[in-house]
């Protein structure tokens, strides 16, 4: 269903390229797919239009943090602390 949402957001952006909302929502969809770098690019685009957009800044910080945590879960410590601990961090 997230892929369908992405298609809808792409169409909304095509129809209303001046609106930051579908760009922000596309970023949220990318995050849900674990595509944190793509999500961050969407949030940066929102911030480029409006430097004061709180959702753009908040979501950018969250996507960068989630990407960092996801990377740590793939490190050798993952073998020590276990997958469950990493999932708790990711889903707090």
C-alpha positions as CSV (number, residue, x, y, z in Angstrom):
1,X,0.0,0.0,0.0
2,X,2.9,2.3,0.6
3,X,4.0,2.0,-3.0
4,X,0.5,3.0,-4.1
5,X,0.7,6.0,-1.8
6,X,4.0,7.0,-3.4
7,X,2.4,6.9,-6.8
8,X,-0.4,9.2,-5.5
9,X,2.1,11.6,-4.0
10,X,4.1,11.7,-7.2
11,X,0.9,12.6,-9.0
12,X,0.0,15.2,-6.5
13,X,3.4,16.8,-6.8
14,X,3.0,16.8,-10.6
15,X,-0.3,18.6,-10.3
16,X,0.7,21.0,-7.5
17,X,4.5,21.4,-7.6
18,X,4.2,24.5,-5.3
19,X,2.6,22.5,-2.4
20,X,5.0,21.2,0.2
21,X,2.5,18.7,1.7
22,X,2.7,15.9,-0.9
23,X,6.5,16.2,-0.8
24,X,6.5,15.9,3.0
25,X,4.1,12.9,2.8
26,X,6.3,11.3,0.1
27,X,9.2,11.5,2.6
28,X,7.1,9.8,5.3
29,X,6.3,7.0,2.8
30,X,10.0,6.6,2.0
31,X,10.7,6.4,5.7
32,X,8.1,3.7,6.1
33,X,10.0,1.7,3.4
34,X,13.3,2.2,5.2
35,X,14.5,4.5,2.5
36,X,15.9,7.1,4.8
37,X,18.2,8.9,2.4
38,X,15.3,9.4,-0.1
39,X,13.1,10.6,2.8
40,X,15.8,13.1,3.9
41,X,15.9,14.5,0.3
42,X,12.2,15.1,0.4
43,X,12.4,17.0,3.7
44,X,15.3,19.0,2.4
45,X,13.2,20.0,-0.6
46,X,10.4,21.2,1.8
47,X,12.9,23.2,3.8
48,X,14.3,24.7,0.7
49,X,10.9,26.2,0.0
50,X,10.2,27.3,3.6
51,X,13.2,27.4,6.0
52,X,10.8,27.7,8.9
53,X,8.7,24.6,8.1
54,X,8.7,22.7,11.5
55,X,7.5,19.4,10.0
56,X,10.3,19.5,7.4
57,X,13.0,20.0,10.0
58,X,11.5,17.5,12.5
59,X,11.1,14.8,9.9
60,X,14.6,15.5,8.5
61,X,16.0,15.0,12.0
62,X,14.0,11.8,12.5
63,X,15.0,10.3,9.2
64,X,18.7,11.0,9.8
65,X,18.4,9.5,13.3
66,X,16.6,6.4,12.0
67,X,19.2,5.9,9.3
68,X,21.9,6.1,11.9
69,X,20.1,3.6,14.2
70,X,19.4,1.2,11.3
71,X,23.1,1.3,10.4
72,X,24.1,0.5,14.0
73,X,21.8,-2.5,14.0
74,X,23.8,-3.9,11.2
75,X,27.1,-3.5,13.0
76,X,28.8,-6.4,14.9
77,X,27.2,-5.2,18.1
78,X,23.9,-6.4,16.7
79,X,25.2,-9.9,17.3
80,X,25.9,-9.0,20.9
81,X,22.9,-7.0,21.9
82,X,20.4,-8.8,19.7
83,X,17.8,-7.8,17.2
84,X,15.1,-7.2,19.8
85,X,17.1,-4.4,21.3
86,X,17.5,-2.7,17.9
87,X,13.8,-3.0,17.2
88,X,13.0,-1.4,20.6
89,X,15.3,1.6,19.6
90,X,13.7,1.9,16.2
91,X,10.1,1.8,17.4
92,X,10.2,3.9,20.5
